[in-house]
Amino acid sequence: MYDFHFFFISLFDKQQHIMLVYNTTYHVENADARNFVIWINECFIPKILEQGTLRNPRLSRVLSHREQDSECFALQWEVESMTDMHHWHTAQGKALNDELLKTFQQRIVAFTTLMEVID
């Protein structure tokens, strides 16, 4: 789920001091939404904060794309550079993604967006 945007890391690697926002949007079945929020807050976020590369997490409920059988959440982090993002992904992100899939199996879909802070 996280791998698709890393192919262009080398294209932006020269932008070392630009603040980036790493956003993951999750579509979670209604029956798992409460457990998902608990798991994100009690397991996922603390593990990432311990590592220290991603900072200032913000978990939000997405209101604009609500479906009858699922809820959507967005988790955003700040990260200093594409290089830091890549290192985090290889050191921790892939394993946490695997843990997420093991915990929620096919009842969750996620996609990521990496954004550059302009102002």
C-alpha positions as protocol buffer text, in pm:
chain_id: "A"
residue {
  index: 1
  type: MET
  ca { x: 0 y: 0 z: 0 }
}
residue {
  index: 2
  type: TYR
  ca { x: 286 y: 243 z: 66 }
}
residue {
  index: 3
  type: ASP
  ca { x: 525 y: 145 z: -212 }
}
residue {
  index: 4
  type: PHE
  ca { x: 374 y: 314 z: -516 }
}
residue {
  index: 5
  type: HIS
  ca { x: 510 y: 665 z: -462 }
}
residue {
  index: 6
  type: PHE
  ca { x: 868 y: 575 z: -378 }
}
residue {
  index: 7
  type: PHE
  ca { x: 968 y: 533 z: -742 }
}
residue {
  index: 8
  type: PHE
  ca { x: 1009 y: 908 z: -775 }
}
residue {
  index: 9
  type: ILE
  ca { x: 1218 y: 967 z: -463 }
}
residue {
  index: 10
  type: SER
  ca { x: 1535 y: 1022 z: -663 }
}
residue {
  index: 11
  type: LEU
  ca { x: 1362 y: 1291 z: -870 }
}
residue {
  index: 12
  type: PHE
  ca { x: 1306 y: 1507 z: -562 }
}
residue {
  index: 13
  type: ASP
  ca { x: 1601 y: 1403 z: -349 }
}
residue {
  index: 14
  type: LYS
  ca { x: 1774 y: 1738 z: -402 }
}
residue {
  index: 15
  type: GLN
  ca { x: 1494 y: 1909 z: -206 }
}
residue {
  index: 16
  type: GLN
  ca { x: 1640 y: 1808 z: 130 }
}
residue {
  index: 17
  type: HIS
  ca { x: 1509 y: 2100 z: 338 }
}
residue {
  index: 18
  type: ILE
  ca { x: 1152 y: 2123 z: 214 }
}
residue {
  index: 19
  type: MET
  ca { x: 888 y: 2016 z: 463 }
}
residue {
  index: 20
  type: LEU
  ca { x: 674 y: 1728 z: 340 }
}
residue {
  index: 21
  type: VAL
  ca { x: 340 y: 1595 z: 457 }
}
residue {
  index: 22
  type: TYR
  ca { x: 291 y: 1221 z: 436 }
}
residue {
  index: 23
  type: ASN
  ca { x: -80 y: 1140 z: 423 }
}
residue {
  index: 24
  type: THR
  ca { x: -240 y: 798 z: 430 }
}
residue {
  index: 25
  type: THR
  ca { x: -613 y: 770 z: 372 }
}
residue {
  index: 26
  type: TYR
  ca { x: -781 y: 456 z: 504 }
}
residue {
  index: 27
  type: HIS
  ca { x: -1118 y: 313 z: 402 }
}
residue {
  index: 28
  type: VAL
  ca { x: -1231 y: 93 z: 691 }
}
residue {
  index: 29
  type: GLU
  ca { x: -1543 y: -122 z: 714 }
}
residue {
  index: 30
  type: ASN
  ca { x: -1792 y: 23 z: 964 }
}
residue {
  index: 31
  type: ALA
  ca { x: -1764 y: -281 z: 1191 }
}
residue {
  index: 32
  type: ASP
  ca { x: -1388 y: -221 z: 1228 }
}
residue {
  index: 33
  type: ALA
  ca { x: -1381 y: 160 z: 1244 }
}
residue {
  index: 34
  type: ARG
  ca { x: -1372 y: 190 z: 1623 }
}
residue {
  index: 35
  type: ASN
  ca { x: -1104 y: -79 z: 1658 }
}
residue {
  index: 36
  type: PHE
  ca { x: -905 y: 82 z: 1380 }
}
residue {
  index: 37
  type: VAL
  ca { x: -897 y: 420 z: 1556 }
}
residue {
  index: 38
  type: ILE
  ca { x: -794 y: 253 z: 1883 }
}
residue {
  index: 39
  type: TRP
  ca { x: -522 y: 53 z: 1708 }
}
residue {
  index: 40
  type: ILE
  ca { x: -388 y: 359 z: 1524 }
}
residue {
  index: 41
  type: ASN
  ca { x: -375 y: 565 z: 1845 }
}
residue {
  index: 42
  type: GLU
  ca { x: -241 y: 295 z: 2079 }
}
residue {
  index: 43
  type: CYS
  ca { x: -11 y: 92 z: 1852 }
}
residue {
  index: 44
  type: PHE
  ca { x: 69 y: 253 z: 1518 }
}
residue {
  index: 45
  type: ILE
  ca { x: 133 y: 617 z: 1613 }
}
residue {
  index: 46
  type: PRO
  ca { x: 343 y: 541 z: 1925 }
}
residue {
  index: 47
  type: LYS
  ca { x: 570 y: 305 z: 1729 }
}
residue {
  index: 48
  type: ILE
  ca { x: 630 y: 568 z: 1462 }
}
residue {
  index: 49
  type: LEU
  ca { x: 692 y: 843 z: 1718 }
}
residue {
  index: 50
  type: GLU
  ca { x: 951 y: 623 z: 1892 }
}
residue {
  index: 51
  type: GLN
  ca { x: 1150 y: 599 z: 1570 }
}
residue {
  index: 52
  type: GLY
  ca { x: 1149 y: 978 z: 1535 }
}
residue {
  index: 53
  type: THR
  ca { x: 1156 y: 1042 z: 1161 }
}
residue {
  index: 54
  type: LEU
  ca { x: 787 y: 1125 z: 1118 }
}
residue {
  index: 55
  type: ARG
  ca { x: 648 y: 1397 z: 1346 }
}
residue {
  index: 56
  type: ASN
  ca { x: 326 y: 1569 z: 1446 }
}
residue {
  index: 57
  type: PRO
  ca { x: 67 y: 1303 z: 1363 }
}
residue {
  index: 58
  type: ARG
  ca { x: -286 y: 1416 z: 1288 }
}
residue {
  index: 59
  type: LEU
  ca { x: -568 y: 1163 z: 1257 }
}
residue {
  index: 60
  type: SER
  ca { x: -886 y: 1294 z: 1096 }
}
residue {
  index: 61
  type: ARG
  ca { x: -1217 y: 1151 z: 981 }
}
residue {
  index: 62
  type: VAL
  ca { x: -1275 y: 1219 z: 611 }
}
residue {
  index: 63
  type: LEU
  ca { x: -1624 y: 1358 z: 565 }
}
residue {
  index: 64
  type: SER
  ca { x: -1631 y: 1425 z: 192 }
}
residue {
  index: 65
  type: HIS
  ca { x: -1605 y: 1061 z: 77 }
}
residue {
  index: 66
  type: ARG
  ca { x: -1829 y: 881 z: 318 }
}
residue {
  index: 67
  type: GLU
  ca { x: -1981 y: 554 z: 201 }
}
residue {
  index: 68
  type: GLN
  ca { x: -2263 y: 358 z: 357 }
}
residue {
  index: 69
  type: ASP
  ca { x: -2056 y: 53 z: 454 }
}
residue {
  index: 70
  type: SER
  ca { x: -1725 y: 219 z: 547 }
}
residue {
  index: 71
  type: GLU
  ca { x: -1561 y: 514 z: 714 }
}
residue {
  index: 72
  type: CYS
  ca { x: -1258 y: 702 z: 590 }
}
residue {
  index: 73
  type: PHE
  ca { x: -972 y: 834 z: 799 }
}
residue {
  index: 74
  type: ALA
  ca { x: -662 y: 1032 z: 708 }
}
residue {
  index: 75
  type: LEU
  ca { x: -339 y: 1013 z: 905 }
}
residue {
  index: 76
  type: GLN
  ca { x: -89 y: 1289 z: 831 }
}
residue {
  index: 77
  type: TRP
  ca { x: 272 y: 1323 z: 938 }
}
residue {
  index: 78
  type: GLU
  ca { x: 542 y: 1583 z: 881 }
}
residue {
  index: 79
  type: VAL
  ca { x: 876 y: 1465 z: 744 }
}
residue {
  index: 80
  type: GLU
  ca { x: 1186 y: 1667 z: 658 }
}
residue {
  index: 81
  type: SER
  ca { x: 1287 y: 1513 z: 325 }
}
residue {
  index: 82
  type: MET
  ca { x: 1229 y: 1245 z: 66 }
}
residue {
  index: 83
  type: THR
  ca { x: 1544 y: 1075 z: 189 }
}
residue {
  index: 84
  type: ASP
  ca { x: 1409 y: 1060 z: 545 }
}
residue {
  index: 85
  type: MET
  ca { x: 1079 y: 930 z: 411 }
}
residue {
  index: 86
  type: HIS
  ca { x: 1254 y: 654 z: 219 }
}
residue {
  index: 87
  type: HIS
  ca { x: 1467 y: 556 z: 519 }
}
residue {
  index: 88
  type: TRP
  ca { x: 1159 y: 545 z: 743 }
}
residue {
  index: 89
  type: HIS
  ca { x: 971 y: 332 z: 492 }
}
residue {
  index: 90
  type: THR
  ca { x: 1249 y: 77 z: 457 }
}
residue {
  index: 91
  type: ALA
  ca { x: 1333 y: 70 z: 830 }
}
residue {
  index: 92
  type: GLN
  ca { x: 982 y: 74 z: 975 }
}
residue {
  index: 93
  type: GLY
  ca { x: 702 y: 159 z: 732 }
}
residue {
  index: 94
  type: LYS
  ca { x: 691 y: -171 z: 547 }
}
residue {
  index: 95
  type: ALA
  ca { x: 677 y: -374 z: 871 }
}
residue {
  index: 96
  type: LEU
  ca { x: 400 y: -153 z: 1013 }
}
residue {
  index: 97
  type: ASN
  ca { x: 207 y: -186 z: 689 }
}
residue {
  index: 98
  type: ASP
  ca { x: 236 y: -564 z: 715 }
}
residue {
  index: 99
  type: GLU
  ca { x: 112 y: -545 z: 1075 }
}
residue {
  index: 100
  type: LEU
  ca { x: -185 y: -335 z: 963 }
}
residue {
  index: 101
  type: LEU
  ca { x: -273 y: -588 z: 694 }
}
residue {
  index: 102
  type: LYS
  ca { x: -237 y: -877 z: 938 }
}
residue {
  index: 103
  type: THR
  ca { x: -461 y: -704 z: 1191 }
}
residue {
  index: 104
  type: PHE
  ca { x: -738 y: -585 z: 956 }
}
residue {
  index: 105
  type: GLN
  ca { x: -684 y: -817 z: 658 }
}
residue {
  index: 106
  type: GLN
  ca { x: -910 y: -737 z: 363 }
}
residue {
  index: 107
  type: ARG
  ca { x: -1137 y: -507 z: 565 }
}
residue {
  index: 108
  type: ILE
  ca { x: -923 y: -200 z: 504 }
}
residue {
  index: 109
  type: VAL
  ca { x: -789 y: -23 z: 196 }
}
residue {
  index: 110
  type: ALA
  ca { x: -531 y: 253 z: 211 }
}
residue {
  index: 111
  type: PHE
  ca { x: -354 y: 488 z: -23 }
}
residue {
  index: 112
  type: THR
  ca { x: -80 y: 738 z: 41 }
}
residue {
  index: 113
  type: THR
  ca { x: -10 y: 1088 z: -79 }
}
residue {
  index: 114
  type: LEU
  ca { x: 315 y: 1274 z: -29 }
}
residue {
  index: 115
  type: MET
  ca { x: 274 y: 1650 z: -36 }
}
residue {
  index: 116
  type: GLU
  ca { x: 515 y: 1941 z: -28 }
}
residue {
  index: 117
  type: VAL
  ca { x: 431 y: 2229 z: 206 }
}
residue {
  index: 118
  type: ILE
  ca { x: 434 y: 2545 z: -6 }
}
residue {
  index: 119
  type: ASP
  ca { x: 357 y: 2812 z: 249 }
}
